[in-house]
Amino acid sequence: MVFMDLRSHGRSGKALHDSCTIDNLADDLHRVIMELAPTGPVVLVGHSMGGMTIQRLAGKFPELFGDPVVGVVLISTSYGGLRNSSPALRSTAPLLRSMSPVLDWGREFNSFSVIKRWGLGPHASPTAVDLTNEMIMRAPTRVLINFYPLIANLDVELQLDALNKVQVTVLCGTRDLMTPLSHSKRIVGKLPHAELITVRGAGHMLMFEQPQLVTEAIEKAIAPFS
């Protein structure tokens, strides 16, 4: 297994504002595949912006799909149109755009309640909320600001054809306020052979709320090639 931290995330280096684009994320993923698994078989798994990166990869490098990429699992993601349909983006956009010098302090103040409201379903366990809160708070506000335009303006709807050449599984919670379930249904609508797994009551951080279910979906996607 290979775990890739997107640029400016996790242990990856901090990228300049102008380089925080969906094309660059797709190029990064392409390089990881070419360096570490050029002959496949490869099953790509992406959550949220990771799923967006995989979809852009399909548009930029369609020759990868079928061989070496043989499968894709998309979790709580979208191919575009989130600016007007995501309750979470509509609510946080004014704050992010303000770039207030006290924004980092403001994120820490009562962050648990804010993240629970927008990032998870109403019945998420305290452990799931803690994990999400810790992860989100590790990302500097600058990173959130840099990538906000990418998420809000994303449009890769016409770049999904290559995904029809591989097995695709799409998962989403019914209470996802960041990338609503309707967006997962739209992806499946573009990919006739894709499987949609709907998780009742779950929010955006599906892998924390329902880890067993997500693990089983990934194992099922990998099984034919392992």
N, C-alpha and C positions, 0 to 999 in steps of 0.2 A: 504493500500500500504506500502511496505517496501523498503527503499532505502539503498543500501549497497555500501559503499565506499571501493573499493579494497584496499588491504594492501598497505601502503605508499601513498595512495591517499586521498584527502579530509580530513576528520577528523579521519581517521583510523591511527593507530600508524605506525611509520616508521620501516620498516622491514630490516633485514640484507640482504646484497647482495645475499648470497647463498640461502636465503629463497624466493627470487623473482622468483618463478617457476610456470608454469601452473598447476602442480599438487597441489601446495599449494593454489593457487587461487580457484581451484575446491573444495578443502577441506574446505576452508573458506565459500564458497557458500553453501556447503552441511550442514555445521554447522548452518548457518543462517536459512536455511529451517527447519532443525530439531528443532531448538529452537523456531522459531516464527510461523511456518505454517506446522507442521508435518502431518496434516490430509488433507490439501489441501481444495479445488482445488487451484493450483498454476500456474500462467502464468509467465514465466521468460522473462524479456526483457533485452537485453544486446547490448551495442554499442561498436564496435571495440574490445578492449581487454576483455570487458564484454561479448561480443558474443563468443570470444574464450574460455572464462571460462565456459560458458554454454555448449559448445561443448565437452570440456574435462570432465565436470561433467557427460555428457551422457556416456562417455567411462568408467569412474571410478565407477559410481553408476547408471547403467542402470535400476536397480529396481525402481528408483524414477520416471521413465517416464511412464506415463499412470495413475499413482496414487502414490503420490500426484500431480506431475507435469503433467498438462493437455495441456499446450500450451507453445510455444516459439516464441518470436519475436527477430530476429537477424538483427541488423542495422549496415551497413558499417563495415563488418568483413570478416574473412577468416578462413579456416581450415589449411592453411599452404602454403608454397612456396612463401612467400612475399619477401624473400631476393633478388630474381632475377627479380621479376615482379612489384615491387612497386617503382615508380619514386621517391617518397618522401624518402623512406628508402635508396635508392641508393645515393641520394644527401646528406643526413644528416649523413650517417654512418661514413664517415671519420672524421667528426667533433666530433661526440659522442665518437668514439674510442680514439680520441686524449686526452680526459679528460683534456683539457687545464685549467689551473687555472683561466683564464679570461673568461671561457665559460659562466658563469652566467651573467657577464657584457655584453658579446657579444649577449646573447639572448635578453637582454633588449634593445639593440641598434637596432632601426628600426624593432622591433619584429612585429609590426602591418603589415608591408609589407610582411615579411617572412611568417607569419601565414596565411595571406590572400592568398598568392601564393600556399602554400602546403596544407592548411587545409580546404579551402572552394572553391566553384565554382566561376567562373569569375564574376557572377552577384549577389553575396551575398550582402545583405544589410550591411550598416555600423554597425547596431546593432548586426547582427550575427557575424561580425568580432570582434567587441568589446567584446562580450561575450566569444568568443573563445580565444581571446588574454588574457583576464583576467584569464580565467581558466587555460590555459597552463602556464602562467607565475607564477601561484601559486605553480606549481609543481617544486621542486628543480631539478637542473640538475642531481644530484645524482640519483634521482628517474628515470629519463629518461634513464640514463646509465644502471641502474640496470635491467630495464625491456626490454631494446633493444634486448638482446639475445633471450628472450622469443618470441618476435614478429618476429624476423628475422628467427629463427630456428623452429618455430611452425610446427608441423605435427600431426594433429589428424584426418586425412582423413579416417582412418580405424576404427574410434571410434564413428561413427555417427548413427549406427543402431538403438539405442534406440530412436532417434528423429523420427523415422518412426512410433512410437506408439502415437505421439501427433500431434496436429495442429501446423504447423510451417509457419511463415511469414518472408520473407527475404526482406529487403529494402536496396537500394544502389543508389547513384547518378552516373550519367554518367561521371562526372568530378572528381571522387574520385581518388586522386593520392596516397593515403596511402594504401587503400584496394580496388584496382580497381574492377569495375563492373564484370569483368571476374571471380573474386573469388566468388562473390555471385551466379553467374550462375553455378559455379562448385558445390557449396553447394546444390543448387536446383537439380542439376543433380544427386546427391546422394540420394535425398529425393523426390521420385516421387510425393508425395502428397503436397509438399510445394508450397506456393505461392510466386512468385517474384514480387516485386513492384519496378520498375525502375523510377528514378526521373531525368528527363532531366535537365542537366546543373548544378546539385547540386554536391558539393564536399563531403569531409569526415564528416564534422559536420552537418549531414543531419537534426538532430533535431533542430538546430538553424536556418538553412536556410529554412526549410519547416516544422515548428512545427505543423501546422494544419494537414498536411498529415500524419505525424508520429503519432500524437495523434489519428487520425481516425483509423489507422492500429492497434494500441494497443487496442482501444475501441472495434474494431471488433473481435480481438482475445479473449478479456475478455467476450464479450456479452453472449456467450452460457453458461457461468458458473456463471454469476452474478445474 
